[in-house]
Amino acid sequence: MALPEEIPHFRIYSINFRGLVDTKRRNDKLAWLQTEAKGIQNLGVVLIQETHFKSTWEANQALRRLGGKILGISCARNNSKGVCCWVPRNSPIYNMVEDVSRSNRGRWSIIRIVTGIQHLHIVNIYAPADSKEAREEFFSTVMYKFEDYTNMILGGDWNFCTDSMDIVKADGRVAEPEDQPSGIDLLAHLELDDLFRFYHPDVIQITFEHSNKTHEARLDRFYVQSHLLDRTEPTSTIHAGSLSDHHMVGMAFGRIEPRIQPEEPFYRMSRHLIKQLANKESKIYRHTTEYLVDAKKQILELRGKGRALAAHEVWEDTKTSIVRYYKEEDDRLRKQRW
């Protein structure tokens, strides 16, 4: 079957099931997932964490009732880890998705969507829950494993929060999150944006409810590389009830109907450009400096002619030129990555 030129519109969901080994509980959880999947239009793939499977064979045997494809299987033989990805039989990307890489410790896996002219990498994450130190080691390790992949979406159970609004105590108060330096470094290094927080900067969303009722948190999140923000958006969370202490979070890639763009959209610099501006040897830094030096010359000339508001006259043209240049560089980078 010939592949389409571009990646079609599809939805991704992610859920931590807290084990799929016990037959009775597994059947209940998979039946729930199949029922929910029927109500999700254009469901492309579901990222599953904490499977507890100890081998690829065990995962395939247990999940075959779902139908479709089971990809991105990563297992650990001696502990409660494990991730995998379910691609339903009617997925819009069914014939375009393939395995790429996986951890041998049940912590992450990568699948890829490939079309005639585009590709997209989806990373399934299950960060350690036992300690900050274990997460620090995990994030510092995967940071450089992932940097060779382009057009990345990372979803899963991160087991740490970045914002005080992401943790709510039993009495309703928000709490400051535990510092996670390597996790923050990973997000910055890979130019990743929290998709939900990008669209909803002031909204409290709960995806995890602690069993002892001490707190609730938004541990399950999707991150996308900054140049993918205009192609992605969050979707409503689906509550899993008593089947898990996590809920199923989702996002959409692309749209069936094009998004209506404002006539003068707000320009947001990419992380790539910001990094380049911090590097005095970069082309972006050099050209930006040239714009500013030229503006200074124009201001001095106008002041020499007695123009009291010389800076006001020059600023608008200079700002417009710099923004136009940055947009051109961002567009060039976006096309290069695709």
SERO-4910 file (N, C-alpha, C, O; in steps of 0.05 Angstrom, whole numbers):
BEGIN
 pado doro    nc1    nc2    nc3   cac1   cac2   cac3    cc1    cc2    cc3    oc1    oc2    oc3
  Met    A     17    -24      0      0      0      0     18     25      0     36     27     16
  Ala    A     12     43    -19     28     68    -20     22     86      3     -1     89     12
  Leu    A     43     97     15     40    115     38     31    143     29     38    151      7
  Pro    A     15    157     45      7    184     38     31    202     39     52    195     51
  Glu    A     29    226     28     51    245     28     55    256     57     78    258     66
  Glu    A     33    263     70     35    275     96     22    258    118      5    242    112
  Ile    A     30    263    143     18    248    165    -10    258    170    -15    282    172
  Pro    A    -30    240    171    -58    248    174    -64    256    203    -48    252    221
  His    A    -87    268    207    -96    275    234   -100    250    251   -113    231    241
  Phe    A    -90    249    275    -94    227    293    -91    236    322    -81    257    327
  Arg    A   -101    219    340    -99    225    369    -81    204    383    -81    181    376
  Ile    A    -67    214    403    -50    197    420    -61    198    449    -68    220    458
  Tyr    A    -62    176    462    -69    175    490    -48    160    506    -32    144    495
  Ser    A    -47    166    532    -26    153    549    -39    146    576    -54    162    587
  Ile    A    -33    122    586    -43    114    612    -24     95    626    -13     77    614
  Asn    A    -21     99    652     -6     81    669    -26     62    682    -44     70    697
  Phe    A    -24     36    675    -44     16    684    -37      2    710    -53    -14    720
  Arg    A    -14      7    721     -5     -5    747     -7    -36    746    -16    -48    765
  Gly    A      3    -47    724      4    -76    722    -17    -88    705    -41    -82    708
  Leu    A     -8   -106    686    -27   -121    669    -21   -151    670    -28   -165    652
  Val    A     -9   -159    692     -1   -187    694    -24   -204    707    -30   -226    697
  Asp    A    -37   -194    727    -59   -209    739    -82   -211    719    -92   -191    710
  Thr    A    -90   -235    713   -109   -240    691   -136   -226    695   -146   -213    677
  Lys    A   -147   -228    719   -173   -216    724   -172   -185    721   -188   -174    706
  Arg    A   -153   -173    734   -150   -144    732   -143   -135    704   -153   -115    694
  Arg    A   -126   -151    690   -119   -144    663   -144   -145    645   -147   -126    629
  Asn    A   -160   -165    647   -184   -166    630   -202   -142    634   -213   -131    615
  Asp    A   -205   -134    660   -222   -110    665   -210    -85    653   -224    -69    641
  Lys    A   -184    -82    655   -170    -58    644   -171    -58    614   -176    -37    602
  Leu    A   -166    -80    601   -166    -81    572   -194    -78    561   -198    -65    540
  Ala    A   -214    -89    575   -242    -85    566   -249    -55    568   -262    -45    550
  Trp    A   -241    -42    589   -246    -13    592   -232      2    569   -244     20    558
  Leu    A   -207     -5    563   -192      9    542   -205      5    515   -208     25    500
  Gln    A   -214    -19    509   -228    -24    484   -254     -8    482   -260      3    460
  Thr    A   -268     -6    503   -293      9    503   -288     39    499   -301     52    483
  Glu    A   -268     50    513   -261     78    510   -251     84    482   -257    105    471
  Ala    A   -235     65    471   -224     69    445   -245     73    423   -242     88    404
  Lys    A   -267     58    427   -289     60    407   -301     88    405   -312     96    385
  Gly    A   -299    103    427   -310    130    428   -291    152    420   -298    176    421
  Ile    A   -266    145    414   -246    165    407   -242    166    377   -233    147    365
  Gln    A   -250    188    364   -246    190    335   -217    193    328   -202    207    342
  Asn    A   -209    179    307   -182    180    296   -161    172    317   -139    184    318
  Leu    A   -167    153    334   -147    143    353   -124    130    338   -128    110    324
  Gly    A   -100    141    342    -77    130    328    -61    110    344    -54     89    334
  Val    A    -55    118    369    -38    101    386    -43    107    415    -49    129    422
  Val    A    -41     86    432    -43     89    461    -16     81    473     -7     59    469
  Leu    A     -5     99    489     20     93    503     13     82    531     -3     94    545
  Ile    A     24     58    538     17     45    563     43     42    579     63     34    569
  Gln    A     41     49    605     63     47    624     57     28    647     34     22    652
  Glu    A     78     19    660     77      0    682     61    -25    676     41    -30    689
  Thr    A     70    -39    656     57    -64    648     64    -88    666     47   -106    670
  His    A     88    -88    677     99   -110    694    106   -135    677    113   -155    689
  Phe    A    104   -134    651    111   -157    635    142   -161    636    157   -142    638
  Lys    A    150   -186    636    178   -192    638    191   -200    611    215   -204    610
  Ser    A    175   -202    590    185   -209    564    167   -199    542    143   -194    547
  Thr    A    177   -196    518    161   -187    495    140   -208    489    117   -201    482
  Trp    A    147   -234    492    128   -255    487    104   -253    506     81   -255    497
  Glu    A    110   -248    532     88   -246    551     70   -222    545     46   -224    548
  Ala    A     82   -200    537     66   -176    530     48   -182    506     25   -175    507
  Asn    A     59   -194    486     43   -200    462     20   -219    468     -2   -215    458
  Gln    A     25   -240    484      5   -259    491    -18   -246    507    -41   -251    502
  Ala    A    -10   -229    526    -30   -216    543    -47   -195    529    -70   -192    535
  Leu    A    -35   -182    509    -49   -159    496    -61   -165    469    -71   -147    456
  Arg    A    -59   -190    461    -69   -197    434    -99   -193    431   -109   -190    409
  Arg    A   -114   -194    453   -143   -190    452   -150   -162    442   -172   -157    432
  Leu    A   -131   -143    444   -136   -116    435   -138   -114    404   -150    -96    393
  Gly    A   -125   -133    391   -123   -132    362   -103   -110    354    -89    -99    371
  Gly    A   -101   -105    328    -82    -84    319    -53    -93    324    -46   -116    322
  Lys    A    -36    -73    329     -7    -78    333      1    -71    361     -9    -51    373
  Ile    A     19    -86    373     32    -79    398     62    -73    391     77    -91    384
  Leu    A     69    -48    394     96    -39    387    110    -27    412     97    -24    433
  Gly    A    135    -20    409    149     -6    430    148    -20    456    145     -8    477
  Ile    A    152    -47    456    151    -63    480    179    -62    494    199    -69    482
  Ser    A    179    -53    519    203    -53    535    197    -65    562    178    -56    575
  Cys    A    212    -86    569    205   -101    594    230   -102    612    252    -97    604
  Ala    A    224   -107    638    245   -112    657    239   -137    673    216   -140    682
  Arg    A    257   -155    675    251   -182    685    246   -183    715    232   -200    725
  Asn    A    258   -164    731    257   -167    759    243   -145    775    246   -143    799
  Asn    A    228   -128    761    214   -107    776    189    -98    761    184   -106    739
  Ser    A    174    -80    774    149    -72    763    152    -47    745    145    -25    752
  Lys    A    162    -52    721    165    -31    702    150    -39    676    130    -53    678
  Gly    A    160    -30    654    149    -39    628    132    -18    614    115     -6    626
  Val    A    137    -15    588    120      3    571    114    -11    545    129    -30    537
  Cys    A     93     -3    532     87    -13    505     67      6    492     56     24    505
  Cys    A     63      3    466     45     21    450     25      4    435     33    -16    422
  Trp    A      0     11    437    -21     -3    423    -31     14    400    -39     37    403
  Val    A    -29      2    375    -39     15    351    -65      1    343    -63    -21    332
  Pro    A    -89     12    347   -114     -2    340   -115     -8    310   -102      5    294
  Arg    A   -130    -29    303   -132    -38    276   -143    -16    257   -135    -15    234
  Asn    A   -160      2    267   -171     23    250   -157     50    254   -167     71    247
  Ser    A   -132     49    264   -116     73    268   -110     87    241   -104     73    222
  Pro    A   -112    113    240   -105    128    215    -76    124    207    -70    129    184
  Ile    A    -59    116    226    -31    114    220    -22     84    220      2     79    221
  Tyr    A    -41     66    218    -35     37    221    -12     27    204      5     13    213
  Asn    A    -12     35    178      8     25    159     33     43    158     51     38    142
  Met    A     34     63    175     56     82    174     74     80    199     95     94    200
  Val    A     67     64    219     81     64    244     99     40    247     93     18    238
  Glu    A    123     44    259    142     23    262    159     26    287    161     49    298
  Asp    A    171      5    296    189      6    320    215     20    312    224     18    289
  Val    A    227     34    331    253     47    327    273     38    348    294     27    340
  Ser    A    267     42    373    287     35    394    272     32    421    249     40    424
  Arg    A    286     19    440    273     15    466    294     11    487    317      3    481
  Ser    A    286     16    512    303     11    535    303    -19    542    284    -33    536
  Asn    A    325    -28    554    325    -56    563    318    -58    593    322    -78    606
  Arg    A    306    -36    603    299    -35    632    270    -28    636    261    -22    658
  Gly    A    254    -28    614    226    -23    617    218      6    622    197     11    633
  Arg    A    236     24    614    231     52    620    222     70    597    210     90    601
  Trp    A    229     62    572    221     78    550    222     62    524    236     42    522
  Ser    A    208     72    504    210     61    477    203     83    457    190    102    464
  Ile    A    212     79    432    207     99    411    195     85    387    205     64    378
  Ile    A    173     96    377    162     87    351    162    110    332    165    134    340
  Arg    A    160    104    306    162    125    286    139    123    266    132    101    258
  Ile    A    128    146    258    108    147    237    122    158    213    135    180    214
  Val    A    120    144    190    134    152    166    114    153    143     99    135    138
  Thr    A    115    176    128     99    178    103    118    185     80    142    182     83
  Gly    A    106    193     58    123    199     35    143    221     39    166    219     29
  Ile    A    136    242     54    154    264     57    158    273     87    172    292     92
  Gln    A    145    259    106    147    267    134    153    243    152    148    220    145
  His    A    162    250    176    165    230    197    161    242    224    165    267    227
  Leu    A    152    226    243    147    236    270    155    214    290    148    191    286
  His    A    170    221    310    178    202    331    161    206    356    157    228    365
  Ile    A    151    184    366    135    184    391    149    168    412    155    144    408
  Val    A    155    180    435    170    168    456    152    163    480    138    181    489
  Asn    A    151    138    489    135    129    512    153    129    537    172    114    537
  Ile    A    146    145    557    164    148    581    150    137    606    127    142    611
  Tyr    A    165    122    621    157    115    648    180    120    667    198    103    671
  Ala    A    181    144    679    203    152    696    201    138    723    179    131    732
  Pro    A    224    134    737    223    121    763    206    136    783    206    160    784
  Ala    A    192    120    800    175    132    820    187    130    848    178    143    867
  Asp    A    208    114    851    218    108    878    234    130    891    234    133    916
  Ser    A    249    147    875    265    167    888    273    189    868    273    184    843
  Lys    A    279    212    878    289    234    861    316    226    848    321    232    825
  Glu    A    333    212    864    359    205    853    356    186    829    371    188    810
  Ala    A    337    167    831    333    148    808    323    163    784    331    157    761
  Arg    A    306    183    788    297    199    765    320    216    753    322    219    729
  Glu    A    336    227    771    359    243    761    377    226    743    386    235    722
  Glu    A    383    202    751    399    184    735    385    177    709    398    177    688
  Phe    A    359    172    710    344    165    686    344    188    666    351    184    643
  Phe    A    337    212    675    335    235    656    362    242    645    364    249    621
  Ser    A    383    241    661    409    249    651    419    228    631    435    235    613
  Thr    A    410    203    633    418    183    614    403    185    587    416    184    566
  Val    A    377    188    588    361    188    563    364    214    548    358    215    524
  Met    A    373    235    561    376    261    548    392    258    522    385    270    501
  Tyr    A    414    244    523    431    241    500    424    218    482    433    216    459
  Lys    A    408    199    492    398    178    475    377    188    455    375    178    433
  Phe    A    362    209    464    340    219    447    348    242    428    333    248    410
  Glu    A    372    254    432    378    278    417    382    274    388    382    293    372
  Asp    A    386    249    379    390    243    350    364    241    335    364    239    311
  Tyr    A    341    242    349    315    239    336    302    267    332    305    285    349
  Thr    A    288    270    310    275    295    303    245    292    304    235    270    303
  Asn    A    231    315    305    202    315    305    191    297    327    179    276    321
  Met    A    197    304    352    191    286    374    167    295    390    162    319    396
  Ile    A    151    275    398    130    277    418    136    258    441    140    234    435
  Leu    A    138    267    465    144    250    488    119    250    506    110    271    515
  Gly    A    109    226    512     86    224    530     90    202    550    106    184    546
  Gly    A     74    203    572     76    181    591     74    191    620     64    213    625
  Asp    A     84    175    638     83    180    667    111    191    674    131    176    675
  Trp    A    113    217    681    139    229    686    147    228    715    170    231    722
  Asn    A    128    223    733    133    220    762    147    243    775    159    240    796
  Phe    A    145    267    763    153    292    776    137    314    763    127    311    740
  Cys    A    135    336    776    120    359    766    139    383    763    159    385    777
  Thr    A    132    401    746    148    425    741    135    451    752    148    471    753
  Asp    A    110    450    759     95    474    766     79    469    792     69    446    797
  Ser    A     76    489    809     62    486    834     33    479    829     20    466    846
  Met    A     21    487    807     -7    480    801    -10    451    794    -33    442    792
  Asp    A     12    436    791     10    408    783      7    390    808      4    365    804
  Ile    A      9    400    832      7    384    856    -14    397    875    -11    420    882
  Val    A    -34    382    883    -55    392    901    -56    373    925    -59    349    923
  Lys    A    -53    385    949    -55    370    974    -84    362    980   -103    372    968
  Ala    A    -87    345   1000   -113    335   1007   -132    357   1016   -156    355   1013
  Asp    A   -120    379   1028   -137    401   1037   -142    422   1016   -154    442   1021
  Gly    A   -134    416    991   -140    434    969   -118    454    962   -120    468    942
  Arg    A    -97    455    979    -75    474    973    -56    463    952    -51    439    951
  Val    A    -46    481    935    -26    473    916      1    472    931      4    485    951
  Ala    A     19    456    920     45    452    934     68    456    914     65    452    890
  Glu    A     91    464    925    114    468    908    125    440    900    128    423    918
  Pro    A    131    436    875    142    409    866    170    405    875    185    424    880
  Glu    A    178    380    878    206    374    884    224    381    861    217    375    838
  Asp    A    246    393    867    265    401    846    275    376    831    283    356    843
  Gln    A    275    378    804    284    355    788    302    367    765    293    368    742
  Pro    A    327    374    772    344    388    753    348    374    726    347    386    705
  Ser    A    354    347    727    359    333    702    334    331    685    336    331    660
  Gly    A    311    329    697    286    329    682    282    355    667    274    355    644
  Ile    A    287    377    681    285    404    668    306    407    646    300    418    625
  Asp    A    330    397    651    351    398    631    343    383    606    348    391    584
  Leu    A    331    359    610    322    343    587    302    359    570    305    359    545
  Leu    A    283    371    583    262    386    568    275    409    552    268    414    529
  Ala    A    294    423    565    307    446    551    326    436    529    326    448    507
  His    A    340    415    534    360    404    515    346    395    489    356    399    467
  Leu    A    322    383    492    308    372    469    288    392    457    273    385    439
  Glu    A    287    416    469    269    438    460    239    428    462    224    430    443
  Leu    A    232    418    486    206    407    490    188    426    505    197    439    524
  Asp    A    163    428    497    143    445    511    121    427    522    112    408    509
  Asp    A    112    433    547     89    420    559     64    428    544     56    451    545
  Leu    A     53    410    529     31    417    510      6    427    525     -5    447    517
  Phe    A     -2    414    547    -25    423    562    -20    451    574    -37    468    572
  Arg    A      3    455    586      9    480    599     12    503    578      7    526    585
  Phe    A     21    496    554     23    516    533     -4    528    526     -7    552    523
  Tyr    A    -24    510    524    -52    519    518    -67    529    542    -84    546    540
  His    A    -61    518    566    -76    524    590    -56    532    613    -52    515    631
  Pro    A    -44    555    612    -24    563    632    -34    565    660    -18    564    679
  Asp    A    -60    569    664    -70    573    691    -90    553    701   -105    557    720
  Val    A    -91    530    688   -112    509    694    -99    487    711    -77    477    704
  Ile    A   -113    479    732   -104    456    748   -117    431    736   -142    429    734
  Gln    A   -101    411    729   -111    386    718    -99    363    734    -75    363    739
  Ile    A   -115    344    742   -106    321    757   -106    296    740   -126    290    726
  Thr    A    -83    282    739    -81    257    724    -74    234    743    -76    210    734
  Phe    A    -67    240    768    -58    219    787    -70    225    814    -69    248    823
  Glu    A    -82    205    827    -93    207    853    -80    187    872    -83    163    868
  His    A    -64    197    891    -50    179    909    -69    161    924    -90    170    933
  Ser    A    -61    136    928    -79    116    941    -86    123    970   -107    117    979
  Asn    A    -68    137    984    -73    145   1011    -86    172   1014    -90    182   1036
  Lys    A    -94    184    991   -109    209    990    -94    233   1000   -106    253   1007
  Thr    A    -67    231   1002    -51    254   1012    -49    276    991    -47    299    998
  His    A    -49    269    966    -46    289    945    -55    279    918    -58    255    914
  Glu    A    -59    298    900    -65    292    872    -45    308    855    -34    328    864
  Ala    A    -39    298    831    -19    312    815    -23    307    785    -38    290    776
  Arg    A     -9    323    769     -9    320    740     18    308    732     36    321    723
  Leu    A     19    281    736     44    267    730     45    258    701     67    253    690
  Asp    A     22    256    688     21    245    661     18    268    641     -1    283    642
  Arg    A     38    271    624     39    295    607     50    288    579     64    268    576
  Phe    A     43    305    560     54    304    534     72    328    529     64    351    536
  Tyr    A     96    323    519    114    345    511    118    343    481    121    321    470
  Val    A    120    365    467    126    365    438    148    385    433    151    405    448
  Gln    A    164    380    413    184    399    406    171    424    396    150    424    383
  Ser    A    184    447    402    171    473    399    161    478    370    141    492    367
  His    A    174    467    350    165    472    323    140    456    315    129    460    293
  Leu    A    131    438    334    107    423    329     82    435    343     60    424    340
  Leu    A     85    456    357     63    467    373     40    475    356     17    473    364
  Asp    A     45    485    332     23    494    315      8    470    301    -11    474    287
  Arg    A     19    446    305      6    422    294     -7    404    315    -19    384    309
  Thr    A     -5    412    341    -14    394    362    -31    410    382    -29    435    384
  Glu    A    -48    395    397    -64    408    418    -73    386    437    -76    363    430
  Pro    A    -77    393    463    -86    373    483   -116    366    479   -131    382    468
  Thr    A   -123    343    488   -151    334    488   -160    328    517   -144    329    535
  Ser    A   -186    323    521   -196    319    547   -185    294    560   -181    273    547
  Thr    A   -181    295    587   -172    272    602   -195    252    606   -218    261    611
  Ile    A   -189    227    604   -209    206    608   -204    192    635   -182    181    639
  His    A   -223    193    654   -219    181    680   -221    151    679   -239    140    666
  Ala    A   -202    138    693   -201    109    692   -215     96    716   -215     71    719
  Gly    A   -227    112    733   -242    101    756   -224     86    774   -203     95    782
  Ser    A   -232     61    782   -217     45    801   -197     27    788   -183     12    802
  Leu    A   -195     28    762   -176     11    747   -147     19    750   -129      2    747
  Ser    A   -142     44    757   -115     54    760   -116     79    777   -137     93    778
  Asp    A    -94     86    790    -93    112    804    -84    134    784    -82    157    793
  His    A    -81    127    759    -75    147    738    -99    149    719   -115    130    717
  His    A   -103    171    706   -123    175    686   -110    176    658    -85    179    656
  Met    A   -125    174    637   -115    173    610   -115    201    598   -136    213    595
  Val    A    -91    210    591    -88    237    580    -84    235    550    -74    214    540
  Gly    A    -92    255    535    -90    254    506    -82    279    492    -81    301    504
  Met    A    -75    277    467    -68    299    450    -75    292    421    -78    269    414
  Ala    A    -77    313    405    -83    309    376    -61    320    360    -49    341    366
  Phe    A    -55    306    338    -35    316    319    -50    323    293    -65    307    283
  Gly    A    -46    347    283    -60    356    259    -89    360    264    -99    356    286
  Arg    A   -104    369    244   -132    374    246   -146    366    220   -134    368    198
  Ile    A   -171    357    223   -186    351    199   -193    377    185   -191    379    160
  Glu    A   -200    398    200   -204    424    190   -181    442    197   -172    441    221
  Pro    A   -170    458    179   -147    475    186   -154    494    208   -176    505    209
  Arg    A   -135    498    226   -139    517    248   -140    545    237   -124    553    221
  Ile    A   -160    561    247   -162    589    238   -140    605    251   -138    607    275
  Gln    A   -124    617    234   -101    633    244   -109    662    245   -122    672    227
  Pro    A   -101    677    266   -106    705    267    -91    720    245    -70    710    235
  Glu    A   -101    743    237    -88    758    215    -60    765    222    -42    765    205
  Glu    A    -55    773    247    -28    779    256    -22    762    281    -23    771    303
  Pro    A    -14    737    276     -9    718    298     14    727    315     34    738    306
  Phe    A     12    722    341     34    728    360     58    711    354     55    686    351
  Tyr    A     81    723    351    105    708    344    119    699    370    125    715    387
  Arg    A    125    673    371    139    661    394    165    649    384    165    630    369
  Met    A    188    660    394    214    650    385    217    621    393    209    612    414
  Ser    A    230    606    376    236    578    382    259    576    401    275    595    404
  Arg    A    261    554    415    283    550    434    310    549    419    330    558    429
  His    A    309    539    394    333    539    378    344    567    374    369    571    378
  Leu    A    327    586    368    337    613    364    347    625    390    368    639    390
  Ile    A    333    620    412    342    630    438    370    619    445    387    634    455
  Lys    A    375    594    439    401    582    444    422    595    427    445    601    436
  Gln    A    415    601    401    434    613    383    441    641    392    464    650    388
  Leu    A    422    656    403    427    683    412    446    683    435    460    704    440
  Ala    A    448    662    450    467    660    473    495    652    464    513    653    480
  Asn    A    498    645    438    523    637    428    535    659    410    525    664    388
  Lys    A    556    672    420    568    695    405    581    687    379    588    704    363
  Glu    A    584    661    374    596    652    349    575    645    328    582    638    306
  Ser    A    550    646    335    529    637    317    522    659    296    526    682    301
  Lys    A    510    649    275    501    668    254    478    685    264    477    709    258
  Ile    A    460    673    280    437    688    290    447    712    308    437    734    305
  Tyr    A    466    706    325    477    727    342    490    749    326    486    773    331
  Arg    A    506    741    306    520    760    289    501    779    274    505    803    273
  His    A    481    766    261    462    782    245    445    800    263    438    823    255
  Thr    A    437    790    287    421    807    305    438    831    314    427    854    315
  Thr    A    463    827    319    481    849    327    483    869    304    483    893    309
  Glu    A    484    859    280    486    878    256    461    895    254    463    919    249
  Tyr    A    438    884    259    413    899    259    414    922    280    407    944    275
  Leu    A    424    915    304    424    934    326    445    956    321    441    979    327
  Val    A    468    948    310    489    968    304    480    987    283    484   1011    285
  Asp    A    466    976    263    455    993    242    434   1013    253    433   1036    245
  Ala    A    418   1003    271    397   1020    284    410   1042    299    401   1065    299
  Lys    A    432   1036    314    446   1056    329    457   1078    311    456   1102    318
  Lys    A    468   1070    288    478   1090    269    456   1108    259    460   1133    257
  Gln    A    433   1096    253    410   1112    243    401   1132    264    394   1155    258
  Ile    A    400   1124    290    392   1141    311    411   1165    315    403   1188    318
  Leu    A    437   1159    313    457   1180    316    455   1200    293    458   1224    298
  Glu    A    450   1190    269    447   1208    246    422   1226    249    424   1250    244
  Leu    A    400   1215    258    376   1231    262    379   1251    285    369   1273    283
  Arg    A    392   1243    306    397   1262    328    415   1285    319    411   1308    327
  Gly    A    434   1279    301    451   1300    290    436   1320    274    444   1343    270
  Lys    A    413   1311    264    395   1329    248    374   1343    266    357   1357    256
  Gly    A    377   1339    293    359   1352    311    333   1337    316    314   1350    326
  Arg    A    331   1312    310    306   1297    314    305   1286    342    320   1268    349
  Ala    A    289   1298    359    288   1291    388    279   1262    393    287   1250    412
  Leu    A    261   1252    376    250   1225    380    262   1205    359    247   1189    348
  Ala    A    288   1207    355    301   1191    335    297   1161    341    292   1145    322
  Ala    A    299   1152    366    297   1124    373    269   1113    366    267   1091    357
  His    A    248   1129    370    221   1120    363    218   1116    333    204   1098    325
  Glu    A    231   1133    318    229   1130    289    243   1105    278    233   1093    259
  Val    A    265   1098    291    281   1076    281    271   1049    292    273   1028    278
  Trp    A    260   1049    316    253   1024    330    234   1006    315    239    982    312
  Glu    A    212   1017    305    192   1000    292    203    985    268    198    961    264
  Asp    A    219    999    251    231    986    228    251    965    236    252    944    224
  Thr    A    267    971    256    287    952    266    273    927    277    281    905    271
  Lys    A    253    931    294    238    909    306    226    891    284    227    867    285
  Thr    A    213    904    265    200    889    243    221    873    227    215    850    220
  Ser    A    244    884    222    265    870    207    275    846    223    280    825    212
  Ile    A    279    850    249    290    828    266    269    805    268    277    782    265
  Val    A    244    812    272    223    792    274    220    776    248    218    752    248
  Arg    A    221    791    225    219    778    199    243    758    196    239    736    186
  Tyr    A    267    767    203    290    750    201    287    725    218    293    702    210
  Tyr    A    278    728    243    274    705    261    253    686    250    257    662    251
  Lys    A    232    696    240    211    679    228    222    663    205    216    639    202
  Glu    A    238    676    188    249    662    165    268    640    174    268    618    163
  Glu    A    283    645    195    302    624    206    286    601    218    293    578    215
  Asp    A    264    608    233    248    587    245    234    570    224    233    546    226
  Asp    A    224    583    203    211    568    181    231    550    167    225    527    160
  Arg    A    255    560    163    276    544    150    283    519    167    286    497    156
  Leu    A    285    523    193    292    501    211    269    481    212    274    457    211
  Arg    A    244    491    212    221    473    213    220    455    188    215    431    190
  Lys    A    224    467    165    224    452    140    248    432    139    245    410    129
  Gln    A    270    441    150    294    423    150    288    398    167    296    376    160
  Arg    A    275    402    190    270    380    208    249    361    196    252    336    199
  Trp    A    228    372    184    209    354    171    222    338    149    208    322    136
***
